[in-house]
Amino acid sequence: MNILVSACLLGVSCRYDGKHNFCPELGRIAEEHTLIPVCPESYGGLPVPRDPAEIREDRVIMKSGKDVTAEFQRGAGCMMQLADFFSCEMAILKERSPSCGSGKIYDGTFSKTLTDGEGIFARLVRVAGIPIIGEPEIPVVFPT
C-alpha cells in the first residue's frame, strides 16, 4: 500500500522551527508499505525555518501576522497530486499542524490552545476519501 506521510515524521527537518518529529515506528511500516513523504508548507514555497502559523477564521496566519493561506493551499494541492499519482490509500499526518492536523488544531491565538478542526492539507485528504491517522495511532493501526 502507498501511504502519504508527513515528511517531518520521517525525519526531514521541514518544521517551522527547522526541526523534525521523527517517528521510529515508520521504519517498521516502510518494510511492508511505500511511504510517500509530503510537506505542504515546503511545497507551497515557505522557507525553513519560518514563523509558526495557525488557522484563524479559515485563514492561515503566521505569528507575525502575515497571511500564508495561499502558500498552504498551493502546497496542499501539490501534495494531492502526489496522492493521486501514487494512488495512496492512507495518510499518516502530523497532528495539530495547520497543514496536516486532523481532529484537533491550534486555535489561531498562538497560546497552545487546541480546538476542533483540521489543517488545509488534511481537509483535502479527507474529502478525497483517504483515511487519515495521526502519529499516536500508528501502533493501533499497525500493531507489532
N, CA, C and O atoms as a MOPAC input file, in Angstrom:
PM7 MOZYME 1SCF
protein

 N      0.85000 1    -1.17800 1     0.00000 1
 C      0.00000 1     0.00000 1     0.00000 1
 C      0.89500 1     1.24100 1     0.00000 1
 O      1.91700 1     1.27700 1     0.68500 1
 N      0.50800 1     2.24300 1    -0.76400 1
 C      1.19500 1     3.53500 1    -0.75500 1
 C      0.53500 1     4.43200 1     0.28300 1
 O     -0.68600 1     4.58600 1     0.30700 1
 N      1.36300 1     5.02100 1     1.13800 1
 C      0.86800 1     5.82100 1     2.26200 1
 C      1.53000 1     7.19900 1     2.24000 1
 O      2.75600 1     7.30300 1     2.20900 1
 N      0.72000 1     8.24800 1     2.25500 1
 C      1.23300 1     9.60600 1     2.43000 1
 C      1.71300 1     9.74600 1     3.87100 1
 O      1.03400 1     9.29300 1     4.79300 1
 N      2.86600 1    10.36100 1     4.07700 1
 C      3.37800 1    10.55400 1     5.43700 1
 C      3.95700 1    11.95900 1     5.55400 1
 O      4.73600 1    12.38900 1     4.70400 1
 N      3.57600 1    12.66400 1     6.60100 1
 C      4.18700 1    13.97200 1     6.86200 1
 C      5.70100 1    13.79300 1     6.90900 1
 O      6.21400 1    12.98800 1     7.68500 1
 N      6.41100 1    14.54700 1     6.07600 1
 C      7.86200 1    14.39200 1     5.95000 1
 C      8.58400 1    14.58000 1     7.27900 1
 O      9.60600 1    13.93700 1     7.51900 1
 N      8.07400 1    15.44300 1     8.14000 1
 C      8.72400 1    15.66100 1     9.43100 1
 C      8.72400 1    14.39300 1    10.27300 1
 O      9.62800 1    14.18700 1    11.08300 1
 N      7.70600 1    13.52900 1    10.08700 1
 C      7.64900 1    12.26800 1    10.83100 1
 C      8.69200 1    11.27600 1    10.33100 1
 O      9.05100 1    10.33100 1    11.03400 1
 N      9.17500 1    11.50000 1     9.10900 1
 C     10.21600 1    10.63900 1     8.53400 1
 C     11.61300 1    11.17500 1     8.81200 1
 O     12.59900 1    10.62200 1     8.32400 1
 N     11.70400 1    12.24800 1     9.59200 1
 C     12.99700 1    12.80000 1     9.97700 1
 C     13.48100 1    13.95300 1     9.11400 1
 O     14.61000 1    14.41400 1     9.27900 1
 N     12.65100 1    14.42400 1     8.20400 1
 C     13.01900 1    15.57400 1     7.38200 1
 C     12.84600 1    16.84100 1     8.22700 1
 O     11.78600 1    17.05000 1     8.81600 1
 N     13.85100 1    17.66000 1     8.28700 1
 C     13.81500 1    18.88700 1     9.10200 1
 C     13.08000 1    19.99200 1     8.34900 1
 O     13.69300 1    20.94400 1     7.86600 1
 N     11.76200 1    19.85200 1     8.25600 1
 C     10.95200 1    20.80700 1     7.49300 1
 C      9.92200 1    21.53100 1     8.35700 1
 O      9.11700 1    22.30200 1     7.83600 1
 N      9.93600 1    21.29500 1     9.65900 1
 C      9.01300 1    22.01400 1    10.53900 1
 C      9.29500 1    23.50500 1    10.49500 1
 O     10.34400 1    23.93400 1    10.01400 1
 N      8.36200 1    24.28400 1    10.99500 1
 C      8.53500 1    25.74500 1    11.01800 1
 C      9.82500 1    26.15500 1    11.72100 1
 O     10.43800 1    27.15900 1    11.35700 1
 N     10.24400 1    25.38000 1    12.73300 1
 C     11.43400 1    25.73900 1    13.51200 1
 C     12.71000 1    25.06100 1    13.00400 1
 O     13.75700 1    25.13100 1    13.64800 1
 N     12.61300 1    24.41100 1    11.85600 1
 C     13.78000 1    23.74700 1    11.27300 1
 C     14.07300 1    22.38100 1    11.87100 1
 O     15.10200 1    21.77900 1    11.56600 1
 N     13.18800 1    21.89200 1    12.71300 1
 C     13.37000 1    20.57800 1    13.34600 1
 C     12.47300 1    19.54800 1    12.65800 1
 O     11.81500 1    19.84800 1    11.66200 1
 N     12.45900 1    18.34500 1    13.19800 1
 C     11.59800 1    17.28000 1    12.67700 1
 C     10.88600 1    16.61000 1    13.84300 1
 O     11.14300 1    16.92900 1    15.00400 1
 N      9.99900 1    15.68700 1    13.53100 1
 C      9.25600 1    14.92000 1    14.53300 1
 C      9.44100 1    13.42600 1    14.23800 1
 O      8.46500 1    12.68000 1    14.16500 1
 N     10.70200 1    12.99400 1    14.07000 1
 C     10.97500 1    11.62400 1    13.64800 1
 C     10.17000 1    10.61900 1    14.46200 1
 O     10.12300 1    10.67700 1    15.69100 1
 N      9.54600 1     9.70700 1    13.74900 1
 C      8.69700 1     8.67700 1    14.34900 1
 C      9.29500 1     7.31100 1    13.99500 1
 O      9.10100 1     6.83200 1    12.87800 1
 N     10.01300 1     6.68100 1    14.91800 1
 C     10.71900 1     5.43900 1    14.60000 1
 C      9.81600 1     4.29500 1    14.13300 1
 O     10.27400 1     3.41300 1    13.40700 1
 N      8.55000 1     4.29300 1    14.53400 1
 C      7.63200 1     3.21900 1    14.11700 1
 C      7.46100 1     3.16000 1    12.60500 1
 O      7.09800 1     2.11800 1    12.06000 1
 N      7.72100 1     4.27800 1    11.92400 1
 C      7.54300 1     4.30500 1    10.47800 1
 C      8.55100 1     3.41700 1     9.75600 1
 O      8.27800 1     2.96600 1     8.64400 1
 N      9.70300 1     3.15600 1    10.35600 1
 C     10.67400 1     2.25300 1     9.74600 1
 C     10.10500 1     0.86100 1     9.57200 1
 O     10.32400 1     0.21200 1     8.54900 1
 N      9.38100 1     0.41000 1    10.56700 1
 C      8.74400 1    -0.90600 1    10.51000 1
 C      7.66800 1    -0.93900 1     9.43000 1
 O      7.53600 1    -1.92400 1     8.70400 1
 N      6.90200 1     0.14300 1     9.33000 1
 C      5.83300 1     0.20700 1     8.33000 1
 C      6.42000 1     0.23800 1     6.92400 1
 O      5.84500 1    -0.32800 1     5.99500 1
 N      7.56800 1     0.90100 1     6.76900 1
 C      8.21800 1     1.00900 1     5.46300 1
 C      8.70800 1    -0.33800 1     4.94100 1
 O      8.96800 1    -0.48000 1     3.74600 1
 N      8.83600 1    -1.31900 1     5.81800 1
 C      9.25000 1    -2.65200 1     5.37200 1
 C      8.16800 1    -3.32900 1     4.53200 1
 O      8.46700 1    -4.19100 1     3.70500 1
 N      6.90900 1    -2.93700 1     4.74600 1
 C      5.80500 1    -3.58400 1     4.03500 1
 C      5.02100 1    -2.63500 1     3.13200 1
 O      4.23100 1    -3.08800 1     2.30500 1
 N      5.22600 1    -1.33900 1     3.27600 1
 C      4.45000 1    -0.35100 1     2.52100 1
 C      5.38600 1     0.70600 1     1.94900 1
 O      6.51100 1     0.87400 1     2.42000 1
 N      4.91100 1     1.41300 1     0.93500 1
 C      5.68100 1     2.50200 1     0.34500 1
 C      5.21200 1     3.80800 1     0.98300 1
 O      4.03500 1     4.16100 1     0.90400 1
 N      6.14500 1     4.51900 1     1.61300 1
 C      5.82300 1     5.77000 1     2.28400 1
 C      6.16900 1     6.93200 1     1.36200 1
 O      7.29600 1     7.03200 1     0.87500 1
 N      5.20100 1     7.80500 1     1.12400 1
 C      5.35800 1     8.95900 1     0.24900 1
 C      5.45400 1    10.20500 1     1.13400 1
 O      4.44400 1    10.62300 1     1.69900 1
 N      6.64700 1    10.81300 1     1.27100 1
 C      6.79100 1    11.98700 1     2.14700 1
 C      6.10800 1    13.21400 1     1.55300 1
 O      6.20700 1    13.48800 1     0.35700 1
 N      5.41700 1    13.93700 1     2.41700 1
 C      4.73500 1    15.16800 1     1.99500 1
 C      5.00100 1    16.27700 1     3.00500 1
 O      5.01300 1    16.04800 1     4.21400 1
 N      5.21400 1    17.48700 1     2.48200 1
 C      5.31600 1    18.67800 1     3.32000 1
 C      4.65700 1    19.82500 1     2.56400 1
 O      5.32300 1    20.52200 1     1.79800 1
 N      3.37000 1    20.02600 1     2.76700 1
 C      2.65700 1    21.07800 1     2.04200 1
 C      3.25700 1    22.46800 1     2.21000 1
 O      3.25800 1    23.25900 1     1.26700 1
 N      3.76500 1    22.77200 1     3.39500 1
 C      4.32900 1    24.10400 1     3.61000 1
 C      5.54700 1    24.34400 1     2.71500 1
 O      5.67000 1    25.39700 1     2.09000 1
 N      6.43700 1    23.36200 1     2.66100 1
 C      7.63400 1    23.49600 1     1.83300 1
 C      7.26500 1    23.55200 1     0.35300 1
 O      7.78700 1    24.38200 1    -0.39100 1
 N      6.36400 1    22.67000 1    -0.06900 1
 C      5.96000 1    22.66500 1    -1.47100 1
 C      5.16500 1    23.90900 1    -1.83500 1
 O      5.07600 1    24.26900 1    -3.00900 1
 N      4.59300 1    24.56200 1    -0.84600 1
 C      3.87700 1    25.80700 1    -1.09000 1
 C      4.80100 1    27.00600 1    -1.19300 1
 O      4.35100 1    28.11200 1    -1.49400 1
 N      6.09400 1    26.79900 1    -0.94600 1
 C      7.07100 1    27.86600 1    -1.10700 1
 C      7.52100 1    28.53100 1     0.17600 1
 O      8.24800 1    29.52300 1     0.12400 1
 N      7.11600 1    28.02100 1     1.32400 1
 C      7.53600 1    28.63500 1     2.58700 1
 C      8.92700 1    28.15000 1     2.98100 1
 O      9.26400 1    26.98400 1     2.77300 1
 N      9.72600 1    29.03700 1     3.54300 1
 C     11.09400 1    28.66100 1     3.91900 1
 C     11.13200 1    27.85800 1     5.21700 1
 O     10.15400 1    27.80100 1     5.96200 1
 N     12.26300 1    27.25200 1     5.46000 1
 C     12.54600 1    26.56400 1     6.72600 1
 C     13.84700 1    27.15300 1     7.23600 1
 O     14.84600 1    27.12200 1     6.51800 1
 N     13.87500 1    27.69200 1     8.45700 1
 C     12.74900 1    27.89400 1     9.36300 1
 C     11.87000 1    29.07300 1     8.93200 1
 O     12.20600 1    29.83200 1     8.02300 1
 N     10.73000 1    29.19200 1     9.62100 1
 C      9.77100 1    30.26500 1     9.35400 1
 C      8.99300 1    30.51600 1    10.64700 1
 O      9.07300 1    29.72800 1    11.58900 1
 N      8.25100 1    31.60400 1    10.68400 1
 C      7.38800 1    31.86200 1    11.83700 1
 C      6.33000 1    30.76200 1    11.93500 1
 O      5.88300 1    30.24400 1    10.91200 1
 N      5.92700 1    30.40200 1    13.15500 1
 C      4.83600 1    29.44000 1    13.28900 1
 C      3.55100 1    30.02800 1    12.70100 1
 O      3.37300 1    31.24500 1    12.65100 1
 N      2.66600 1    29.14400 1    12.26200 1
 C      1.38800 1    29.56600 1    11.68300 1
 C      0.26300 1    28.75000 1    12.30100 1
 O      0.44600 1    27.59400 1    12.68200 1
 N     -0.89500 1    29.37500 1    12.39100 1
 C     -2.09100 1    28.70400 1    12.88900 1
 C     -3.27900 1    29.15300 1    12.05400 1
 O     -3.23600 1    30.19300 1    11.39800 1
 N     -4.33900 1    28.35400 1    12.08700 1
 C     -5.54800 1    28.68600 1    11.34500 1
 C     -6.45200 1    29.54600 1    12.22000 1
 O     -6.75800 1    29.20900 1    13.36300 1
 N     -6.87100 1    30.68000 1    11.63400 1
 C     -7.77800 1    31.60000 1    12.32000 1
 C     -8.83500 1    32.03500 1    11.30600 1
 O     -8.52000 1    32.66800 1    10.29800 1
 N    -10.08000 1    31.69200 1    11.58300 1
 C    -11.18900 1    32.06700 1    10.70100 1
 C    -10.91800 1    31.65700 1     9.25600 1
 O    -11.04700 1    32.47000 1     8.34000 1
 N    -10.54100 1    30.39700 1     9.05500 1
 C    -10.29600 1    29.81500 1     7.73100 1
 C     -9.11900 1    30.43200 1     6.98500 1
 O     -8.99100 1    30.23000 1     5.77800 1
 N     -8.26800 1    31.17000 1     7.66300 1
 C     -7.05300 1    31.73200 1     7.06100 1
 C     -5.87000 1    31.17500 1     7.84700 1
 O     -5.98000 1    30.92500 1     9.04700 1
 N     -4.74900 1    30.98300 1     7.17600 1
 C     -3.52800 1    30.55300 1     7.86800 1
 C     -2.68700 1    31.79700 1     8.08300 1
 O     -2.25400 1    32.44900 1     7.13200 1
 N     -2.46500 1    32.11400 1     9.35000 1
 C     -1.78900 1    33.34000 1     9.73900 1
 C     -0.53100 1    33.00000 1    10.53100 1
 O     -0.57000 1    32.20800 1    11.47300 1
 N      0.58200 1    33.60900 1    10.13500 1
 C      1.82200 1    33.43900 1    10.90000 1
 C      1.75100 1    34.28000 1    12.16800 1
 O      0.97100 1    35.22700 1    12.26400 1
 N      2.56700 1    33.91800 1    13.11800 1
 C      2.60400 1    34.66200 1    14.38100 1
 C      2.90100 1    36.13600 1    14.13700 1
 O      2.46100 1    36.99400 1    14.90300 1
 N      3.64300 1    36.43300 1    13.08000 1
 C      3.97600 1    37.81400 1    12.72600 1
 C      2.78300 1    38.57500 1    12.14900 1
 O      2.83500 1    39.79500 1    11.99400 1
 N      1.70200 1    37.84400 1    11.83000 1
 C      0.51600 1    38.46100 1    11.24800 1
 C      0.39500 1    38.26100 1     9.74800 1
 O     -0.63800 1    38.59400 1     9.16700 1
 N      1.42000 1    37.72800 1     9.11100 1
 C      1.39400 1    37.51300 1     7.66000 1
 C      0.42900 1    36.38500 1     7.30000 1
 O      0.45600 1    35.31800 1     7.91300 1
 N     -0.41800 1    36.62700 1     6.30800 1
 C     -1.36700 1    35.62700 1     5.82000 1
 C     -0.64700 1    34.73500 1     4.81100 1
 O     -0.18100 1    35.21900 1     3.77900 1
 N     -0.55200 1    33.44000 1     5.10000 1
 C      0.11300 1    32.48300 1     4.21100 1
 C     -0.86200 1    31.41100 1     3.71900 1
 O     -0.46300 1    30.29700 1     3.37900 1
 N     -2.13900 1    31.76800 1     3.68800 1
 C     -3.15900 1    30.82700 1     3.23100 1
 C     -2.86200 1    30.33400 1     1.82400 1
 O     -2.97600 1    29.13800 1     1.55300 1
 N     -2.48300 1    31.23700 1     0.92300 1
 C     -2.23300 1    30.84800 1    -0.47300 1
 C     -1.10500 1    29.83100 1    -0.56400 1
 O     -1.19300 1    28.88400 1    -1.34600 1
 N     -0.05000 1    30.00900 1     0.21700 1
 C      1.07100 1    29.07800 1     0.19800 1
 C      0.63800 1    27.70300 1     0.71100 1
 O      1.02000 1    26.68000 1     0.14400 1
 N     -0.14700 1    27.68000 1     1.76700 1
 C     -0.63900 1    26.41800 1     2.31800 1
 C     -1.55300 1    25.72200 1     1.31400 1
 O     -1.46800 1    24.50500 1     1.14700 1
 N     -2.41600 1    26.46500 1     0.65200 1
 C     -3.31700 1    25.87900 1    -0.33800 1
 C     -2.54200 1    25.35200 1    -1.54500 1
 O     -2.83500 1    24.26500 1    -2.04400 1
 N     -1.55800 1    26.11300 1    -2.01400 1
 C     -0.74500 1    25.67900 1    -3.15500 1
 C     -0.01600 1    24.37900 1    -2.81500 1
 O     -0.03300 1    23.43100 1    -3.59900 1
 N      0.61600 1    24.33900 1    -1.65900 1
 C      1.33400 1    23.13700 1    -1.24000 1
 C      0.41400 1    21.94100 1    -1.06800 1
 O      0.76300 1    20.82400 1    -1.45100 1
 N     -0.75900 1    22.17100 1    -0.49400 1
 C     -1.72300 1    21.08200 1    -0.31300 1
 C     -2.15500 1    20.52900 1    -1.66800 1
 O     -2.29600 1    19.31700 1    -1.83100 1
 N     -2.36200 1    21.41100 1    -2.63300 1
 C     -2.73200 1    20.96600 1    -3.97400 1
 C     -1.64400 1    20.11500 1    -4.61000 1
 O     -1.93800 1    19.09500 1    -5.23300 1
 N     -0.39300 1    20.52600 1    -4.45800 1
 C      0.73900 1    19.74200 1    -4.98300 1
 C      0.78900 1    18.36500 1    -4.33000 1
 O      1.01900 1    17.36400 1    -5.00800 1
 N      0.57800 1    18.31000 1    -3.03100 1
 C      0.63600 1    17.03400 1    -2.32600 1
 C     -0.52500 1    16.11900 1    -2.73700 1
 O     -0.37700 1    14.89700 1    -2.76000 1
 N     -1.66700 1    16.71000 1    -3.05800 1
 C     -2.78600 1    15.89200 1    -3.53200 1
 C     -2.48400 1    15.31200 1    -4.91000 1
 O     -2.96300 1    14.22700 1    -5.24000 1
 N     -1.70100 1    16.01500 1    -5.71100 1
 C     -1.27700 1    15.45100 1    -6.99800 1
 C     -0.40500 1    14.21400 1    -6.76200 1
 O     -0.52200 1    13.22500 1    -7.48500 1
 N      0.47200 1    14.27100 1    -5.74400 1
 C      1.26800 1    13.09100 1    -5.39500 1
 C      0.36800 1    11.95100 1    -4.92100 1
 O      0.56600 1    10.79700 1    -5.30100 1
 N     -0.59900 1    12.27600 1    -4.10700 1
 C     -1.52100 1    11.24800 1    -3.60600 1
 C     -2.22500 1    10.54800 1    -4.76200 1
 O     -2.38100 1     9.32700 1    -4.75800 1
 N     -2.63900 1    11.31700 1    -5.73300 1
 C     -3.30800 1    10.75800 1    -6.90300 1
 C     -2.32400 1     9.95400 1    -7.75500 1
 O     -2.62800 1     8.83100 1    -8.15700 1
 N     -1.16200 1    10.51600 1    -8.02700 1
 C     -0.16300 1     9.85500 1    -8.86300 1
 C      0.23000 1     8.48900 1    -8.30300 1
 O      0.36800 1     7.51900 1    -9.04700 1
 N      0.41000 1     8.42500 1    -6.97000 1
 C      0.82800 1     7.17800 1    -6.33000 1
 C     -0.34200 1     6.32500 1    -5.83400 1
 O     -0.12700 1     5.28800 1    -5.20600 1
 N     -1.57600 1     6.75300 1    -6.11100 1
 C     -2.77900 1     6.01800 1    -5.67000 1
 C     -2.70500 1     5.67600 1    -4.18100 1
 O     -2.90200 1     4.52700 1    -3.78600 1
 N     -2.42100 1     6.68500 1    -3.37100 1
 C     -2.27800 1     6.48100 1    -1.92900 1
 C     -3.60500 1     6.06500 1    -1.31300 1
 O     -4.66400 1     6.59500 1    -1.64900 1
 N     -3.52000 1     5.10800 1    -0.40800 1
 C     -4.70700 1     4.55800 1     0.23500 1
 C     -4.85100 1     4.97700 1     1.68800 1
 O     -5.85900 1     4.66600 1     2.32300 1
 N     -3.86100 1     5.67800 1     2.22300 1
 C     -3.88600 1     6.09200 1     3.62500 1
 C     -2.92900 1     7.26500 1     3.78300 1
 O     -2.04800 1     7.48600 1     2.95200 1
 N     -3.12100 1     8.01300 1     4.87000 1
 C     -2.21400 1     9.10500 1     5.20800 1
 C     -1.89100 1     9.04400 1     6.69600 1
 O     -2.78100 1     8.87900 1     7.53000 1
 N     -0.61200 1     9.17800 1     7.01500 1
 C     -0.16300 1     9.30800 1     8.39500 1
 C      0.35700 1    10.73400 1     8.51000 1
 O      1.41400 1    11.06900 1     7.97600 1
 N     -0.41200 1    11.58000 1     9.22400 1
 C     -0.12900 1    13.01000 1     9.22700 1
 C      0.15900 1    13.52400 1    10.63400 1
 O     -0.33600 1    12.98800 1    11.62600 1
 N      0.96900 1    14.57500 1    10.69300 1
 C      1.36700 1    15.19600 1    11.96100 1
 C      0.18200 1    15.90200 1    12.60100 1
 O     -0.40500 1    16.81700 1    12.02300 1
 N     -0.14600 1    15.47100 1    13.77000 1
 C     -1.28000 1    16.06300 1    14.48100 1
 C     -1.02900 1    17.52600 1    14.83700 1
 O      0.11100 1    17.94700 1    15.03500 1
 N     -2.10800 1    18.28300 1    14.91200 1
 C     -2.15600 1    19.67700 1    15.34800 1
 C     -1.57100 1    20.66000 1    14.34600 1
 O     -1.61800 1    21.86600 1    14.59000 1
 N     -1.03300 1    20.20300 1    13.24800 1
 C     -0.42700 1    21.05900 1    12.23200 1
 C     -1.49100 1    21.83000 1    11.44800 1
 O     -2.56900 1    21.29500 1    11.18600 1
 N     -1.20000 1    23.09000 1    11.06900 1
 C     -2.16500 1    23.83400 1    10.24700 1
 C     -2.27700 1    23.26800 1     8.82800 1
 O     -3.18800 1    23.63700 1     8.08700 1
 N     -1.36800 1    22.38500 1     8.44800 1
 C     -1.49000 1    21.67200 1     7.16800 1
 C     -2.07800 1    20.28900 1     7.37900 1
 O     -3.04700 1    19.91100 1     6.71900 1
 N     -1.49700 1    19.53800 1     8.29300 1
 C     -1.76400 1    18.10500 1     8.39500 1
 C     -2.62500 1    17.69700 1     9.57800 1
 O     -3.01600 1    16.53300 1     9.67300 1
 N     -2.92900 1    18.60700 1    10.47200 1
 C     -3.71500 1    18.26100 1    11.65000 1
 C     -5.09200 1    17.74000 1    11.28700 1
 O     -5.74900 1    18.25600 1    10.38300 1
 N     -5.52000 1    16.71300 1    12.00000 1
 C     -6.82700 1    16.11000 1    11.73800 1
 C     -7.53400 1    15.88700 1    13.07100 1
 O     -7.07200 1    15.10300 1    13.90000 1
 N     -8.63200 1    16.56400 1    13.27200 1
 C     -9.38100 1    16.42500 1    14.52200 1
 C     -9.16100 1    17.58300 1    15.46400 1
 O    -10.11800 1    18.21800 1    15.90600 1
 N     -7.91500 1    17.86500 1    15.77600 1
 C     -7.56500 1    18.98300 1    16.66900 1
 C     -6.42600 1    19.78200 1    16.04200 1
 O     -5.45000 1    19.21500 1    15.55000 1
 N     -6.56300 1    21.09900 1    16.06700 1
 C     -5.51500 1    22.01600 1    15.61900 1
 C     -5.43800 1    23.15800 1    16.62000 1
 O     -6.33100 1    23.32700 1    17.45100 1
 N     -4.37000 1    23.94100 1    16.53600 1
 C     -4.26800 1    25.11400 1    17.40700 1
 C     -5.26700 1    26.16800 1    16.95000 1
 O     -5.57300 1    26.28400 1    15.76300 1
 N     -5.76700 1    26.93200 1    17.91000 1
 C     -6.93100 1    27.80200 1    17.67000 1
 C     -6.64500 1    29.14600 1    17.01100 1
 O     -7.57200 1    29.93300 1    16.81500 1
 N     -5.40200 1    29.43300 1    16.66600 1
 C     -5.09600 1    30.68800 1    15.98900 1
 C     -4.67500 1    31.81100 1    16.90400 1
 O     -4.42100 1    32.92200 1    16.43900 1
 N     -4.59300 1    31.54600 1    18.20700 1
 C     -4.20300 1    32.58400 1    19.16500 1
 C     -2.73400 1    32.46900 1    19.59100 1
 O     -2.22900 1    33.31900 1    20.32400 1
 N     -2.05800 1    31.42000 1    19.12900 1
 C     -0.66700 1    31.14400 1    19.48900 1
 C     -0.49200 1    31.00000 1    20.99700 1
 O      0.53800 1    31.37600 1    21.55700 1
 N     -1.52300 1    30.44600 1    21.64300 1
 C     -1.49500 1    30.21000 1    23.07900 1
 C     -1.43000 1    28.71800 1    23.40700 1
 O     -1.60900 1    28.32700 1    24.56000 1
 N     -1.17400 1    27.88300 1    22.39300 1
 C     -1.12200 1    26.42400 1    22.52200 1
 C     -2.48000 1    25.82900 1    22.89500 1
 O     -2.55000 1    24.72700 1    23.44000 1
 N     -3.55900 1    26.56000 1    22.59900 1
 C     -4.91000 1    26.08900 1    22.86000 1
 C     -5.41500 1    25.31000 1    21.65500 1
 O     -5.39400 1    25.80500 1    20.52800 1
 N     -5.87400 1    24.07500 1    21.90600 1
 C     -6.39200 1    23.23800 1    20.83300 1
 C     -7.88700 1    23.44200 1    20.65300 1
 O     -8.61000 1    23.75200 1    21.60000 1
 N     -8.33400 1    23.26200 1    19.41900 1
 C     -9.75100 1    23.34400 1    19.08500 1
 C    -10.05300 1    22.27900 1    18.04000 1
 O     -9.14300 1    21.77400 1    17.38300 1
 N    -11.32300 1    21.93800 1    17.88400 1
 C    -11.69800 1    21.00300 1    16.83200 1
 C    -11.42500 1    21.63300 1    15.48300 1
 O    -11.70600 1    22.81300 1    15.27200 1
 N    -10.87900 1    20.85200 1    14.57600 1
 C    -10.61100 1    21.35800 1    13.23900 1
 C     -9.63200 1    20.48000 1    12.50400 1
 O     -9.19100 1    19.44500 1    13.00400 1
 N     -9.30200 1    20.91200 1    11.31000 1
 C     -8.33800 1    20.17100 1    10.50600 1
 C     -7.51500 1    21.14100 1     9.68600 1
 O     -7.94400 1    22.25600 1     9.38800 1
 N     -6.31800 1    20.69100 1     9.32600 1
 C     -5.42000 1    21.50000 1     8.52800 1
 C     -5.86400 1    21.55100 1     7.07200 1
 O     -6.73700 1    20.79900 1     6.63800 1
 N     -5.23800 1    22.45400 1     6.33700 1
 C     -5.57400 1    22.68100 1     4.93400 1
 C     -5.39400 1    21.40600 1     4.10500 1
 O     -6.28300 1    21.03700 1     3.33800 1
 N     -4.25400 1    20.73600 1     4.25500 1
 C     -3.99800 1    19.50400 1     3.51300 1
 C     -4.87300 1    18.36700 1     4.01100 1
 O     -5.43200 1    17.62400 1     3.20400 1
 N     -5.00200 1    18.21800 1     5.32000 1
 C     -5.81900 1    17.13900 1     5.88100 1
 C     -7.24700 1    17.21200 1     5.35900 1
 O     -7.85900 1    16.17600 1     5.10000 1
 N     -7.78300 1    18.40400 1     5.20300 1
 C     -9.13900 1    18.55700 1     4.68600 1
 C     -9.24400 1    17.98000 1     3.27000 1
 O    -10.19400 1    17.26400 1     2.95500 1
 N     -8.26400 1    18.29700 1     2.42400 1
 C     -8.28200 1    17.76800 1     1.05500 1
 C     -8.15000 1    16.24900 1     1.04300 1
 O     -8.80700 1    15.57200 1     0.25200 1
 N     -7.30600 1    15.71900 1     1.91300 1
 C     -7.12600 1    14.27100 1     2.01000 1
 C     -8.44000 1    13.61400 1     2.42500 1
 O     -8.85000 1    12.61300 1     1.83700 1
 N     -9.09600 1    14.17600 1     3.43300 1
 C    -10.35900 1    13.61700 1     3.91000 1
 C    -11.41600 1    13.65900 1     2.81400 1
 O    -12.11100 1    12.66900 1     2.58700 1
 N    -11.54500 1    14.79700 1     2.13300 1
 C    -12.54800 1    14.94200 1     1.07100 1
 C    -12.28100 1    13.95000 1    -0.05700 1
 O    -13.21700 1    13.47300 1    -0.69800 1
 N    -11.01400 1    13.63900 1    -0.30200 1
 C    -10.65100 1    12.66600 1    -1.33900 1
 C    -10.95400 1    11.22800 1    -0.90500 1
 O    -10.82500 1    10.29700 1    -1.70000 1
 N    -11.35700 1    11.05100 1     0.35600 1
 C    -11.71000 1     9.71800 1     0.83900 1
 C    -10.53600 1     8.88200 1     1.30700 1
 O    -10.65400 1     7.66400 1     1.44700 1
 N     -9.40400 1     9.52400 1     1.54900 1
 C     -8.21600 1     8.80700 1     2.02000 1
 C     -8.22100 1     8.82200 1     3.54700 1
 O     -8.22800 1     9.89600 1     4.15000 1
 N     -8.21900 1     7.64500 1     4.18400 1
 C     -8.21700 1     7.61100 1     5.65300 1
 C     -6.95000 1     8.25800 1     6.21400 1
 O     -5.85600 1     8.08300 1     5.67700 1
 N     -7.12000 1     9.00700 1     7.30200 1
 C     -6.01800 1     9.70500 1     7.96400 1
 C     -5.85200 1     9.15500 1     9.37000 1
 O     -6.82300 1     8.96100 1    10.10100 1
 N     -4.58200 1     8.90600 1     9.73600 1
 C     -4.29200 1     8.62000 1    11.14100 1
 C     -3.19100 1     9.57900 1    11.59200 1
 O     -2.34900 1     9.99300 1    10.79500 1
 N     -3.21100 1     9.92100 1    12.86400 1
 C     -2.14800 1    10.72900 1    13.45800 1
 C     -1.07200 1     9.81300 1    14.00400 1
 O     -1.29600 1     8.61300 1    14.16400 1
 N      0.09000 1    10.36800 1    14.29000 1
 C      1.21000 1     9.53400 1    14.72000 1
 C      0.93600 1     8.71900 1    15.98500 1
 O      1.48000 1     7.62100 1    16.09700 1
 N      0.12000 1     9.18900 1    16.95800 1
 C     -0.15000 1     8.33700 1    18.12400 1
 C     -0.97200 1     7.08700 1    17.78500 1
 O     -0.96900 1     6.12200 1    18.54800 1
 N     -1.66900 1     7.09900 1    16.65300 1
 C     -2.49600 1     5.95400 1    16.27400 1
 C     -1.71600 1     4.85800 1    15.54100 1
 O     -2.26300 1     3.78600 1    15.28200 1
 N     -0.46300 1     5.10800 1    15.20900 1
 C      0.31300 1     4.14800 1    14.43100 1
 C      0.32300 1     2.75500 1    15.09200 1
 O      0.06400 1     1.76900 1    14.40200 1
 N      0.61300 1     2.63500 1    16.39800 1
 C      0.64300 1     1.28300 1    16.98300 1
 C     -0.70000 1     0.56500 1    16.96500 1
 O     -0.74900 1    -0.66500 1    16.97900 1
 N     -1.78400 1     1.32500 1    16.93500 1
 C     -3.11300 1     0.70800 1    16.90300 1
 C     -3.42900 1     0.18600 1    15.50700 1
 O     -3.91900 1    -0.93100 1    15.34500 1
 N     -3.13900 1     1.01600 1    14.49500 1
 C     -3.44900 1     0.66800 1    13.10000 1
 C     -2.43400 1    -0.34000 1    12.55800 1
 O     -2.78800 1    -1.20300 1    11.75600 1
 N     -1.18000 1    -0.23600 1    12.99100 1
 C     -0.10600 1    -1.11200 1    12.54100 1
 C      0.54000 1    -1.78200 1    13.75100 1
 O      1.66600 1    -1.44800 1    14.11900 1
 N     -0.17200 1    -2.72800 1    14.37000 1
 C      0.39100 1    -3.36700 1    15.57500 1
 C      1.63100 1    -4.19800 1    15.22700 1
 O      1.78300 1    -4.68600 1    14.10800 1
 N      2.51200 1    -4.34000 1    16.22800 1
 C      3.73400 1    -5.12000 1    16.00300 1
 C      3.45900 1    -6.59700 1    16.08400 1
 O      4.37300 1    -7.40500 1    15.92000 1

